[in-house]
Structures are given as structure tokens and as C-alpha cells.
Amino acid sequence: MESLNKAIPKTRLSNSNLLFLIAAVIFVLMYVFAIISFPRSFMQFQTFFDLFNLNAPLIIMTLGLSIVMIGGGIDISVGAVCGLVTMACAVLLESKAGSIGGAVLLSIGIGVAFGLLQGYLISYLEIQPFIITLSGLFLAQGLLTTLHKDPINVTMPDFVSLRDFNIVISWLGTKNRLGVFIPCEIKPGVIVVVVLLVLLAALMKWSRFGRNVYAVGGNSHSAMMLGINVKRTVFLTYVICGLTAGIAGFVYIMTTGAGNVGNASGAEMKAIASAIIGGTLLNGGVGNLLGAPIGTLTLLVINELIRAAGIQSNFQAIVSGLLLYIFIVLQSVIMSLRDNRRFRLALPPWLRLPGRTKTGNQ
């Protein structure tokens, strides 16, 4: 008779889920440290929700950029496209023919247009992604300054109502110094983030397209041998990235209520850093979209810690850069160990400790 106590085979955690788990643990530990260090600020529920309220556009851009990076590409134009959308929407909404629905369609149209153009040049003409998206960055910035150079405050009544609208959570909040209970508030942009996160995460996990993106990012030649249309897959990743950049632009102006040439300036670098911190590898094939908001929030908590400590703002970039170095090295070490490869730290000869060296046959 066969034994009833058979060993149950263990399922190995995928690289994407492992890096996501590490990113989530680091974020939790960092936020706990923030609560301990500055309890008056970080203990408030509204402080946590404000990380989403004020940075929803960045999270949306990171979602689209993560899909491109999982597919083995890069897009450094998302920040400029987002800024262009904010100014275009501001001009439209301040015109007599403007409407909120028209602004939404314009945002999607601009984002998809950039995604189509850049995706075609990268996938079908096989031009380097960095060069094409750098050109897209310059194009979007040029169009932005050409469209309008001065700031535009949108005064359209319907849009002002949308900008000032908040979703109140009556049962969750904190008491102020006078003992008055203040409920937490969520901006509509947070709802957009949640909807996009659910849709895109499901797309990447359960659809054929998502599996193809991981396969192409892991090894495009092997993916082609498996019958995957590599060019179409890469093309669609850039279209999705352009779409999310357009949506981020509308959420941006919905949050700030103004178009400005400085809107979303440098956001592409923050999105890339957030994607990496969230567990997406630069060389493609590994990543979890749930890590996109985690990486973004980790970066934001660091900035808030520095601000709360009263340290000069230039240290935010320094700490962010050092953190990015640490995450890239950590990812390399983890991938090497999981692939049963020995990780070696390469050092120049003048830094190596004296000892036995390999010599030829004597």
C-alpha cells in the first residue's frame, strides 16, 4: 500500500514575484521606520493617502513603463508626453469649445499617437528604443512650448468642480489638536490608478499578450522560435505606454488644475527608478505590475523622510540615486543565485587583496 504521507512538491517562487515580495517588504520596513521617526506626520491616515493623491500620475506612468521594460525596451518620453497633455488640455478647457469629455479624448489621442509612432519605429524599423524615445521627448517638449509658454489656470466651472471633488471616507480619519475628527479624502485620480492597475495586471498575468511580453523580454530569439510575433508584441507595449502617459497627463491637470511648461518635468526618470525599485529588471523578462506602485511609494517615502528631517532638498536626488544603485546590485545578486551562478564582485587589480593568483601551466 502506498504511503499516505507523500511529499508535496514545492512550487518555486518566480523571479518576478520574488523581486516584488522583496520590494514590498522594504517598503513596509521603510514606512514603519518613518512612523517611528516622525509619528505626528506618518501616523495619520491622510498622509498615506496623500502619497497616492498627489502622485497618481507618476504611478500611472510607471505602470505603462513597466510593461515596456518587461518587454526589454525603454521609454524616456513619458514625462514630456504627460506635460504636453496637461498643456493641451488646459488650452482646450479654457477655449469656448472645450469640455471635460473632449479633454479626455485629447489626452488619450496624444498619448496613443506617440505610442504608435515610437512603437512602429522601434519594433518594425528596429531602431534603438533609447534614440527613438529621446527624440519623442524632444518632440513633446517642443510641442509643449510651442502650444503655450505661459501657465494656464483652468477656470471652467465643471472642471473646477472635478478638480475639487474628493471621495470622503467617513469612518477613517484622525483627530486634530482640537479633538475634531477629520475623515480621510481620496482624489478621483486614485480611482484611475486602481482601475488601471487591476486591468493591466490582469492583462499581463492571464492574457496571451502578457505571456508574450515576458517571453520577448526574456529572449526575443527564443520567443520568435516559439511562433510569437515579436514585432507586434513590442509595438503594443509602446502603444500601452503611450496610452498610460496620456491618461497620466489628464490626471495630472485634474490634480493641479493648471497647465505649465514645467509639468511632469523629469517624471520619466522617476518612473524608471520606481519600476526598478518595484522589481522590474532593466534587461527585460522579469517584473510584476503590482510592484510599480510599491516602487513609486518607496521613492516618495524617502523624499518625505528627508523633508520631514529638515535636510536640504538636493539630498533627495542623492539618496534616490544611491537607493537605485542598491536595488540594481541586489537584483543582480538574486538573479545570479537563483540561476545557480556564482556571483563575483569584479574589482580592478589595484583594489584586489594580495593572495594566490591563477597562473598558467608551468
C-alpha positions in Angstrom: 0.0 0.0 0.0 1.3 3.4 -0.9 2.2 5.8 1.8 -0.4 8.4 2.7 2.2 10.9 3.6 3.6 11.7 0.3 5.8 14.7 0.0 4.1 17.6 -1.7 6.4 19.2 -4.3 7.2 22.8 -3.6 6.4 25.4 -6.2 9.3 27.7 -6.8 8.6 31.4 -6.5 9.0 33.1 -9.8 11.7 35.8 -10.2 9.0 38.4 -10.8 7.1 37.6 -7.6 10.3 37.2 -5.6 11.5 40.7 -6.5 8.1 42.1 -5.9 8.0 40.5 -2.4 11.4 42.0 -1.6 10.2 45.4 -2.7 7.1 45.2 -0.7 9.0 44.1 2.5 11.4 47.0 2.0 8.6 49.5 1.6 6.8 48.2 4.7 10.0 48.4 6.8 10.7 51.9 5.5 7.2 53.1 6.3 7.4 51.6 9.8 10.7 53.5 10.3 9.0 56.7 9.1 6.2 56.2 11.6 8.7 55.6 14.4 10.8 58.6 13.4 8.0 61.1 12.7 4.8 59.7 14.3 2.9 63.0 14.1 3.1 63.0 10.4 3.2 59.4 9.2 0.8 58.1 11.8 -2.0 60.0 10.1 -4.0 58.0 7.5 -4.3 61.1 5.3 -0.6 61.2 4.9 -0.6 57.8 3.4 -3.5 58.6 1.1 -1.8 61.8 0.0 1.1 59.8 -1.4 -1.5 58.4 -3.9 -3.5 61.7 -4.2 -0.5 63.8 -5.2 1.5 61.2 -7.2 -1.2 59.3 -9.1 0.2 60.5 -12.5 3.6 59.1 -11.6 2.2 55.7 -10.6 0.2 55.6 -13.9 3.3 56.4 -16.0 5.3 53.7 -14.0 2.6 51.1 -14.9 3.0 51.7 -18.6 6.7 52.0 -18.5 7.0 48.7 -16.5 5.2 46.9 -19.4 7.7 48.3 -21.9 10.7 47.3 -19.6 9.4 43.8 -19.1 9.3 43.5 -22.9 13.0 44.5 -23.0 12.5 48.1 -24.0 12.7 51.6 -22.5 10.7 54.8 -22.9 12.1 58.1 -21.7 9.5 60.3 -23.3 6.6 59.6 -20.9 7.2 62.6 -18.7 7.3 65.0 -21.7 4.2 63.4 -23.2 2.4 63.8 -19.9 3.4 67.5 -19.7 2.3 68.1 -23.3 -1.1 66.6 -22.5 -1.6 68.8 -19.5 -0.9 72.0 -21.5 -3.1 70.8 -24.4 -6.0 70.0 -22.1 -5.6 73.4 -20.4 -5.8 75.2 -23.7 -8.8 73.2 -24.8 -10.7 73.6 -21.5 -10.1 77.4 -21.5 -11.4 77.7 -25.0 -15.1 78.2 -25.7 -15.5 74.8 -27.3 -13.8 72.9 -24.5 -15.3 70.1 -22.5 -14.1 67.5 -20.0 -15.0 64.7 -22.4 -13.1 66.4 -25.2 -10.1 66.8 -22.9 -10.1 63.1 -22.0 -10.2 62.2 -25.7 -7.4 64.6 -26.5 -5.3 63.1 -23.7 -5.8 59.6 -25.0 -5.2 60.7 -28.6 -1.9 62.4 -27.9 -0.6 59.5 -25.8 -1.7 56.9 -28.3 -0.2 58.9 -31.2 3.2 59.0 -29.5 2.9 55.3 -28.7 2.0 54.4 -32.3 4.8 56.4 -33.8 7.5 55.3 -31.4 6.3 51.7 -31.3 6.4 51.4 -35.1 9.9 52.9 -35.4 11.2 50.7 -32.6 9.5 47.4 -33.5 9.2 47.3 -37.2 12.1 49.5 -38.3 14.3 48.1 -35.4 15.7 51.4 -34.3 17.2 51.6 -30.8 14.4 52.5 -28.2 16.6 55.0 -26.4 17.2 57.1 -29.5 13.6 57.0 -30.6 12.1 57.9 -27.2 14.7 60.6 -26.7 13.5 62.1 -30.0 10.0 61.7 -28.7 11.0 63.6 -25.5 12.4 66.5 -27.5 9.3 66.5 -29.8 6.9 66.6 -26.9 8.8 69.3 -25.2 9.0 71.4 -28.4 5.2 71.0 -29.0 4.6 71.9 -25.3 6.5 75.2 -25.5 5.0 76.0 -29.0 1.5 75.4 -27.8 1.7 77.8 -24.9 4.6 79.2 -22.9 2.8 80.8 -20.0 0.9 79.0 -17.2 -2.8 78.5 -17.7 -5.1 78.1 -14.7 -8.3 76.3 -15.8 -11.3 78.2 -14.7 -14.0 76.2 -16.4 -16.7 75.6 -13.7 -17.3 71.9 -14.5 -13.6 71.2 -14.4 -13.1 73.2 -11.2 -15.8 71.0 -9.6 -14.0 67.9 -10.8 -10.6 69.2 -9.5 -12.1 70.0 -6.1 -14.1 66.8 -5.8 -13.0 64.4 -3.1 -14.2 60.9 -2.1 -14.7 61.1 1.7 -14.1 58.0 3.8 -16.2 58.9 6.8 -15.2 56.0 9.0 -11.4 56.5 8.6 -9.5 59.6 9.7 -7.7 61.3 12.6 -8.5 63.9 15.3 -6.8 67.3 15.1 -5.5 69.2 18.1 -8.9 70.5 19.0 -10.3 66.9 19.1 -12.3 67.3 15.9 -12.5 64.1 13.8 -11.3 64.8 10.2 -12.2 62.0 7.7 -9.7 60.9 5.0 -10.2 62.1 1.5 -9.2 60.5 -1.8 -8.9 62.2 -5.2 -10.5 60.7 -8.3 -7.0 60.1 -9.7 -6.5 57.4 -7.1 -9.6 55.5 -8.5 -8.0 55.8 -12.0 -4.8 54.3 -10.6 -6.6 51.3 -9.0 -8.7 50.6 -12.2 -5.6 50.7 -14.4 -3.6 48.6 -12.0 -6.2 45.9 -11.9 -6.7 45.9 -15.7 -3.1 45.9 -16.7 -2.0 43.4 -14.0 -4.7 41.0 -15.2 -3.6 41.6 -18.8 0.0 40.8 -18.0 -0.8 37.7 -15.9 -3.7 36.0 -17.6 -3.7 37.0 -21.3 -1.6 35.6 -24.1 -0.3 39.1 -24.8 1.1 39.3 -21.2 2.9 35.9 -21.6 4.3 37.0 -24.9 5.7 40.2 -23.4 7.5 38.2 -20.7 8.8 35.8 -23.4 10.0 38.5 -25.7 11.7 40.4 -22.8 13.4 37.2 -21.6 14.8 36.2 -25.0 13.4 37.6 -28.2 15.0 35.0 -30.4 13.6 32.1 -28.4 10.2 33.8 -28.5 10.4 34.0 -32.3 11.2 30.3 -32.4 8.1 29.7 -30.4 5.9 31.4 -33.0 5.4 34.7 -31.1 5.0 37.8 -33.2 7.9 39.7 -31.5 7.4 42.9 -33.5 3.7 43.2 -32.8 4.2 42.4 -29.2 6.9 45.1 -28.8 4.7 47.6 -30.8 1.7 47.0 -28.5 3.8 47.6 -25.3 4.7 51.1 -26.6 1.1 51.8 -27.5 0.0 50.9 -24.0 2.8 53.0 -22.5 1.8 56.0 -24.7 -1.8 55.5 -23.6 -0.9 55.5 -19.9 1.2 58.6 -20.4 -1.8 60.4 -21.9 -4.1 59.3 -19.1 -1.4 60.4 -16.6 -1.4 63.8 -18.2 -5.2 64.3 -17.7 -4.9 63.0 -14.1 -2.1 65.5 -13.6 -4.1 68.5 -14.7 -7.1 67.1 -12.8 -4.9 67.2 -9.7 -3.2 70.6 -10.2 -5.8 72.4 -12.3 -3.2 74.2 -14.4 -1.1 73.7 -17.5 2.6 74.7 -17.2 5.7 74.1 -19.2 7.3 72.5 -16.1 4.6 70.0 -15.6 5.9 66.4 -15.2 9.5 67.6 -15.9 11.9 64.7 -15.1 9.0 62.3 -14.3 10.4 59.8 -16.8 13.5 59.3 -14.6 11.4 58.9 -11.5 9.2 56.4 -13.3 12.2 54.3 -14.4 13.6 54.4 -10.9 10.2 53.4 -9.4 9.9 50.5 -11.9 13.3 49.2 -10.9 12.7 49.6 -7.2 9.4 47.7 -7.7 11.2 44.7 -9.1 11.3 45.2 -12.9 14.6 44.3 -14.5 16.2 46.7 -17.0 17.1 43.8 -19.3 13.5 42.6 -19.5 11.6 39.4 -18.9 11.1 40.0 -15.1 8.7 42.2 -13.4 5.4 42.5 -11.6 3.0 45.4 -12.2 1.9 45.3 -8.6 5.5 46.4 -7.8 5.0 49.6 -9.8 3.1 51.5 -7.1 5.3 49.8 -4.4 8.4 51.2 -6.1 6.8 54.6 -6.5 5.7 54.8 -2.9 9.1 53.7 -1.7 10.8 56.5 -3.6 8.2 59.0 -2.3 8.6 57.9 1.4 12.3 58.5 1.1 11.7 62.0 -0.1 9.1 62.7 2.6 11.6 61.4 5.3 14.3 63.7 4.0 11.8 66.6 4.0 10.5 65.8 7.5 14.0 65.7 8.8 14.7 69.2 7.5 17.5 68.1 5.3 18.3 70.1 2.1 16.2 69.0 -0.9 19.2 68.2 -3.0 19.8 65.2 -0.8 16.6 63.6 -2.2 18.2 63.0 -5.5 21.4 61.8 -3.9 19.6 59.2 -1.7 17.3 58.2 -4.6 20.4 57.6 -6.8 22.1 55.5 -4.1 19.0 53.5 -3.5 18.7 52.8 -7.2 22.3 51.5 -7.2 21.5 49.2 -4.2 18.4 47.8 -5.9 20.2 47.1 -9.2 23.0 45.3 -7.4 20.5 43.4 -5.2 18.6 42.3 -8.3 21.8 41.1 -10.0 22.8 39.1 -6.9 19.4 37.5 -6.6 19.2 36.6 -10.2 22.7 35.1 -10.1 22.0 33.0 -7.1 18.6 31.7 -8.4 20.3 30.7 -11.7 22.9 28.7 -9.7 25.6 31.0 -10.9 28.4 32.2 -8.6 28.2 36.0 -8.1 31.6 37.6 -8.2 32.4 41.2 -7.5 34.8 42.4 -10.2 37.5 44.7 -8.9 40.4 46.5 -10.6 43.8 44.9 -9.9 44.9 47.7 -7.6 41.9 47.1 -5.3 42.4 43.3 -5.0 43.8 41.9 -1.8 47.2 40.2 -2.1 47.0 36.5 -2.3 47.1 33.5 -4.6 46.5 34.2 -8.3 45.9 31.9 -11.1 48.9 31.2 -13.2 49.5 29.3 -16.4 50.7 25.7 -16.6 54.3 25.5 -15.5 
